[in-house]
Amino acid sequence: MGLMGVLDEDWVAVAVAIGGAVFVIGLSWMGARHRSETRKWKNVFRGIPLVPGGSRFLGHLTLLMERDIDKRIHSMNVEYADERTGMCYFYVLGSPVLSILRGSHTKEVLHASHTRKTPSLFQKHLHMVTGPKALTRLNGKEWKFYRSVVHRAFTPTALVEAQPEINKVCSLFTQSLVQQVLTSSSSNNSTATT
């Protein structure tokens, strides 16, 4: 074996030693960071229980993948909710999501904080459905302004006055759905007979 063969073996040994050291340091850093983030997770909503079973990268997304929607909703929102408040929280990717079961608490939560961050996974889809100025997507002063404007339309008196129009729209929508069902079922029957 020549001089080059010995040097190659030495370089391989050095490279393996350096790679191993970098790997061990990286693992320790990731472990420390994970412990730090886990502590942050537990303190996001003080006094409100965190749904168990979340992972660092996916959050509780795996629990949301349950096929049976009733089971999914129950396990994520009801099973772990605080008996006194009816609230719990979970994570979708890196974003905390607060689950509120009682309508009476919704007002308290909305008045306590008017900053909401949509998980990045859903931002594009929500933008397509609700648009950029939907009340559920606004924050800060802009949210307070539009909420106060919209709130006036939902007073008991305003809702009683709007009830006939709401009934008309619901009736038209129902008639349209029935018509679509009848049309699609008659076209399916004619296709099946031919």
N, C-alpha and C positions, 0 to 999 in steps of 0.2 A: 504494500500500500504506500502510495507516495505522500508527499507533503500536503497536496491538495485534499486528499481523502481525510487526513487527520483534521485539517482546518474545517472541512465541511461538517464533520462529526461534532466539532467544538461549537460551530455556529448553530447547529441544530439544538444542542444541549442548552446553549445560551438563550435561543429563541423560545424553547419550551419553558425554561425557568422564568423568563420575562412574561410570557403569555400566562403561565400559572399564577404569577404574582398579580398581574392585572386582573385576572379572573377572580381571585380571592378578594382583592380590594373592591372590585365592582359588586360582588355579592354582598360584602359587608355594608357598602354604601346603600345598596338597594334595600337591604334588610332594615337599616336605620331609617331610611326614608319611609318605608312601608309602616314601621311602628309609629313614626311621627304622623303620617297621614291617617292611620287608624285612630290615633288619639284625636285628630281634628274631626274625623267623622263622628265620633261619639259626642262632640261638644257643639255641633251645628245648631240643634234645637234643644236647648237645655230643658230637662224635665219631660221630654217627649221621647218615647221608646223608638229605637232603631230596629227595623226588621232584620232578624239574623239571616246569615247565609249569603251576604254579598261578597263579591270578590273585588280586589283592588282595581282591576282593569275594566270589568264589565259592570260593576256595581251589582244591582239586583236584577239585571236584564235577563238572566237565566230563569228566574222565577216568573218573569213576565211572559216567557215563552210557553208556559203551560197551555195545552190545547183547550181544555175546558175553561171557558171564560169566567163562569161562575166561581169555579175553584180558584182561579187566578186572582180575581177581585177579592174574594174572601181571604185568601192567604196573605195578600199584600196589604189590604186596607182594614180588615176587620179582626182577623185572628191576633195580630200583634198590637192592635190599638189600645191605648190606655183606657181602662174602664171608666175613669172619671171624666176624661176630656174627649174620648173618641178619636184621638189623633195618634199618628205614628209617622215615621218617615223612612224613606228608602232612597237608593241611588240609581240613577240611570246614567251609565258610564260614570263621569266624574261629578255629576250635578245632583244635589239633594232635592228630593221631591217630598213635599209635605202632604199627607193625606188627612183630610178633615171629614169626619163622618156626620157631624151635627151642623146643621145650617146656622144655628145660633152662634157657633164659634167662627164661622166664616167671616162675619162682620168684624169680630175682634181681631182676627189675623190680618185682614185687609187694612184695618186702621193702624195696626201696629207696624206694618211694613208695606211700602208700596214699590218695592224693588223685587222684580221677578226676573230670573234668567232662564230662558228656554234652553233645554239641553241641545247641544249642537246637532245631535242626530235628528231632531225634529224641526229645526229652524226653517229649513228649506220647504218642508211640507206644510208647516203652519203658515208660512208666508204665502204659499200658493192658495191655501184655503181661506185664510182670514185677511190677507193683505198686510201691508206694513203698519197701518194705523189702527189695528184691532185693539180694543181695550185690554185684552189679555196679554198683549205684547208691549204695551207702553209702560214706562217707568217714570218716577220722579214727579216733577211739576206738571208735565204733560199728561201723565196718568191722572193726577188729582183733578186737573181742569176738565178733561173729557168725562171722568167718572161723575163729577158733580153735574155736568150737563145731562148725561144719560140718566142719572139717578132720578131726576125730576120727572122723567117719562114713566117711571115705575111706581109712582105713588098709588095708593089704593083707589083714589078718585080717577086718576088717569087710566088705570087698568079697567075699571068699571065702564068708563066711557069708550074704551077701545074694544071691549068685548064683542060687540056686533061685527066689527071689521075682522077681528081675529077669527070669529066663527065662519065668516064668509070665505076667508083665505083657506081655512082648514077644510071647508066643504069643497071648494074648488080643487084643492090638492087631492082630497079623497076621490072625487069623481075622476080626476085625471089618472090616478093610480088604478082605479077599477077599470077604466077604459083601456089602459095599457095592458092589464092582465087579460082582459077579454080578447083584445086584438092578438096578443101573443099566443094565447091558448087556442084561438080559432085557427091561426096560421100554423101552429104545431099540429093540430088535428088534421088539417087539410094536407099537410106534408106527410103525415103518418099514413093516411089513406091512399095516397098515390104511389 
